[in-house]
Amino acid sequence: MDRQVIGILAPYLQRSIGWNDVQYGYIVTAFQAAYALGLLLVGRIIDRLGTRLGYAISIAVWSLSAMGHALANSVGGFIVARFMLGLGESGNFPAAIKAVAEWFPRKERALATGLFNAGSNVGAVLAPLAVPWIYTHWGWRWAFLFTGFLSASWLVAWLILYRTPQEHRWLSAGELAYIQSDPAESAHEISWRRLLPHRQTWAFAAAKFLTDPIWWFYLFWIPSFLHSKHGLTLTQLSAPLIVIYVMADGGSIGGGWLSSRLLKRGWSVNRGRKTVMAICALAVVPVISVSRVAQLWPAVLLIGLAAAAHQGWSCNLFTLASDMFPKRAVASLVGLGGFAGAVGGMLIADAVGHILQWTHSYVVPFVIAGSAYLVALLVLHLLAPQLQAVQINAGRS
């Protein structure tokens, strides 16, 4: 929800604050820059502090920064607020993927990742319902305060409930044995120096660099696209955005379920994951034509299909981190990959802002969105043709 607020309110903040498309691109880029910077550091921090404490610190910064948007009165103020939000949010996926690796055996991780990743789409569904109502009754500042407060309330539940399986008092011996049914791994820390030489690291990072920016494009620019292309007002945006993100939820859970199902039926990790990722990459392609679709709902359904395919792709891509690398390296690897994705997000945010300023058309951005996944799958396959598990000797940074 915190990410989605500014995208929903962008056409109205543009008038009240006075920014143009290029300046909005800078605001989005500030988030991406902080997200990239944070991901370079936060994965290592979470691997050292542990999932529970590392995630808690991340969410505390995230929540305060989300509420801090309410203090902004200028483009510069929003840039600062988005930068701090990006720093806080950078801990999300390294901690979440590490939690999945701690709590699930390998054969169930894609479905588990799809389920938790679906939460982002639940937020994206709730935001179009809540934000216009809050904006209409209380003003835009309260929209940021409300969603930031929700994040802070989640932090309380996390600190109360989360422990590693070995420390959790509610877990039975049989459940712990099932969670730990994969071959035992060393507990020694793994440094970046030991991750970077491996082709699998670069395969993961390249796929993130090419496809993460497309999701950022959907989050931050689709409301503006629907407003400018189809003339939707703030309250009229709710139904199309809800449809898009409900479809994305289905893609996240379905993509995770399908690859987990294939692995349980005896498919190899390489065949199962890449088959599902190929299906997702092909399902995205029709979005190339969306800027030329005259009717609203066909355009919405094409975007929804692409969003669903992205989420199916994403949950399998995230799972590759724990497929190919030991648990003690997962947060660091996800941080490196997230950094690559955030750099790609910075580039696309700046590019889309300038493209719209020059051409007043979304044709080029949607062509990029529709083709990125096939390119990413090719690069991933070339760098990691069998998704081989990485063997790393124990060592400290």
N, C-alpha and C positions, 0 to 999 in steps of 0.2 A: 504493500500500500504506500509506503514512504516514497518509493521510486516513482510510483504512478501519479502522485498528486500533481507534480509540476507539468507532466505531459497533458493531463486533463485540463488544467487551468491555463496552459500556455497561451491560447488565443486571447484570453481575458487579461492575463498579466502583461501580455505584450502591449495592450492598449493602456493599462493603468501605470505600468512602470516605464513603458516607452522603448522597449528593445525592438530590434529588427531580426530577421532570420539569421544573419551572421552572428549577432550578439547572443541570440539563443543558442546557436552552435557553440559559442565560447562557454556558456553556462553549462551545457551538457559536457563539453570537453573538460571542464574543471573537475566534474565528478569522475570522469574516466581517468584523468591524470592522477587524482588522489587514489582511486581504486587500484590503478597500476602500481603506484608507489607503495601502497599498503600491502599489496599481494607479494611484492618482493621480500617483505619483512615478516608479514603476519604468519605465513605458513611455518617458518622456522620458529616463531614465538610460540605458536600453538603446539608444535611438536615438543617444545621444551616445557611449557607450562602445563600442558595437558588440555584435553578438549573442554572440560568443564570450566576452568578458570579463564582459558584463552577466549572461549566463546563469550563468556560473561563480560569481559573487558570490551570486546568488540561491540556487543549489543548496547552497552552503556554509552559508548561514544556515538554510536548510530542513533540512539533514541534522542540524546541531547541535541545532536546536529539536526535531526528532522524537525524538532520543535524550534530550533534556532532560525529556521526559514521565516518564522513569523516576525522576526526582528528586521528583516531585509526591506530596504526602501529603494534600492537601485540595482543596476546590473552588477556592480561590484559586490554588493551585499549578497546577492544570490550566488555569485561565483564563490564567495567565501563559504556560504552555507553548504553548497553542493560539494565543495572540496572536502569539508569536514565529514559530510555524509558518506562520501566515497571512502574515506579512511576507515570509518566505522564499519561500513558494509563489506570491506575487503576481507574481514574475518569470517564471513558467512560460509562460503563454500569450502574453504580448507577445513574448518571445524566440522561442518556437516558431513562431508565425505569421510573424514577421519572417524566420526561417530559411527557411521555406517560400517566402516571397516572394523571397528571395535565390537560392534553388536551383531553382525550378520556374517555367516559363512559366504564364501565367494559365489556360490550358486544362487543366492538370494539377493545379492547386493544391487543388481540393476533394478529389480522391482522396488526394493527399499528406497533407492535413490529416486526412482520415478514418483513414489508416493510423497517423499518430503519435498521434492522439487515442484510437485503439484500445488504445494502451499503457496508458492509465489503467484500462481495463477488464481488461487482463491482470493488472494489479496487484490489481484488485478481485476477480479470480478466485483469484489466489494467496493473498491475505490470509486468506480463510476456511479454506484448507488449512493455512497455516503458523501463524496466530495461535492457534487452539485447541490445537494440539500444543505450541507454546511455552508457552502459559499453563498447560497441564496438567502439563508436565514441569519448567518453570523459574519460572513465575510471570509476572504481567502486565508487570512492569518490563522483562523481557527481550524481550517482544514489541515494545516501542517501540525498544529498543536495536538489535535485529536489523534492523528495517526502516529505521531511520535510517542504519545502516552500509551497507546496500545503496545508498541514495541517494548517500552519500559515495563509494562505489566507482564509481558511474556518472560522477561528476564527473571522475575521473581519465581515463576514456575520452574524455569530451567535450573536455578540454583537449588531449589527444594528437591527436584525429582532426579536430576541426572547424576549418575555415577558410572564408572566403567563396569563391565559385567563382573569382574573379580571382586568389586567392592560393593555391589548392589545387594541389599539385604532381602529383596523380594525375589531373587533369582534362585531357582532350584539347581541342584547339582546336575540333573539331567539336561536342563536348559543350557547351563554353562558349558557342559561337554559338547552339546550340539553346536553352540556358537564357536567353539574352539576346535571344530572337527577338521579344519584345514591343517596342513603341516605346520609344525611349530616354527616360529621365526625368532631371530635374535632380537633382543631389546636394545641393542646399541644404536645410538643416534647415527644418522647418515647425513653427511654434509652435502652442500650443493656441488662441491668439487667432484663428489662421487656420482652425482646424478647427471651432470652435463655431458659427459662423454658418451652417454648411451643414446642410440638412435630412437629408442622408445620415448625418451624425454622430449626430443625434438618433434616426434610425430604427434604427441599429445599437445605440445605448445603450438605447433603449426595449425592443427585442427581448431584449436581455441581461437587463434589469431584470425582465422578466416571466417568463423561462424558466430562467435560471440557478438561481434558488432551488429549482426543482423537483428538479434533480439533487442539490443539497445535501440536500434532504429525503430522497431515496432513500438517499444515502450514510449519513446520520447517524441516520435513524429507522426504516428498514426492518428492521434486525435486532431492534430493540425491538418493532416491530409484529408480526413473526413470533413473537417470544418471548411477547408478551402475548396475541395473538389465537389463536395455534395451539400455544402451549405448548412451543416448541422450545428445547432446551438448547443450550449453546455448541457442542458437537460436532455436533448435529443441524442447526445453521444452515448448515454448510458446503455441502451439496448444493444447497439452494435458492438461496443467494447465488451459487454458481458458475453455475447455470443462468441467473440474472438477468443476470450480467455477461458471460457468453458470448454471450447474445442481444444485449446492448448492443454488444459488439464487432462482431457481424454488422451491426448497424444503422449503426455508425460507418463501417465500410468500404463497406457497400452504399450508404449515402447519398452518400458521396463519389464512389464509382464511377459511380452513376447520373447525377448532374449533370454529371460530367466527360464521360461517354459522350454525353449529350444535346448538350453544347457541341461535341463533335467531330463530331456529326452535323449541325451547322449551326444548332442552336437558339441564340437570343440568351441572353446571361447572365441577363437578367431572367426570361425564360420558363423556362429550364432550372433555375435555382436555386429560383425560387418554386414551380414544379411539384413538385419534390422536397420542399420545406418544407411544402407543403400536404398531401402524402401523409403526411408524418410527423405533422403536427398532427392529422390525422384518426385516425391509428393510436393516438394517446395517449388519445383520449376514453374507451375502455372501462375504463380504470383507475379511473374514477369509482365503479364498482360493487365494487371489490375488498374494501372493508371489510365488505361484506355477503355475501361468498362464504364458505361454511362449510368447504369442502374446501381443504386446503393447496395442492395442486399447480395447480388452476385459478387460485388467487390468485397463485401464483408466476409462472405463465405470463402473466397479465395485467400484472403488474409488469414482467416481462421484456420484453414487447411495448412497454410505455411507455418503458422504459429504452432499448431499441433505437431507438425513434422519436426520443427525445431526442437520442441521439448522432448519428443521421442529420441531424436538424435542426441540431445544434450545429456539425458540421463544415461545413455549408453557410453557416451564419450567420458563422462565423469567416472563411470564404473571401470573404464580401462585403467585409470590410475591405480586402483587396488587390484586389478587383474594382473598388471605387469610389474608392480612394485610392492615391496614389503610394507606392512602397516606403518612402520616407524618412519617411512618416507612419504606417506600419502599426502599429508598436509603441505609439506614442502613442495611436492610435485604439483599439487593443485594450485598452490600459490604461484609457482612459475608459469603454469598454463594460464591461470587467471590474469597474470601480468600481461602475457602475450595477447589475450583476448581484450583486455582493457586498452592496450596500445592500439589495437585494431579499432576499438570503439572510439578512441580519441580521433583517429584518422577519419572515420566515417562521419562522426558528428560535425567536424570542421568541413568535410567535403560536402555533406548534404546541405549545410547552411549556405555555402557558396554556390552550389548548384541551383538551389531554389532562388537565391538572390539574382543569379544570372539568367536562368531559363524559365523560372516560375512553373516548373514542371517536375513531376515525380518519376518520369520515365526511367531515367538513369539509375536512381536509387533502387527501384524495384527490379531492374535488370540485374544489378549487383546482388540483391537479396535472393533472386531466384537461381543464380548460378554458383553461388559460393560453396554450397555443400558438396556438389559433385567434384569441384576442384579440391576441396578439403579431403574428401574420401580418397581421391587418387593420391594425394600427398601422404596421407596416413598409411595407405597400403604400400607405397613405395618405401617409406621409412621403417615400417613395422609389418612386413608381409605376413608374419605368423603370430603377431602379438605375443612374442616370446616373453616369458617371465624373466625379469632382470635378476641376476645373481650379483649381489654387492657384498664385498667382504666387510666385516664389522670394522668400524672406525669412527672416530669423533671428529667434529669440525675443528 
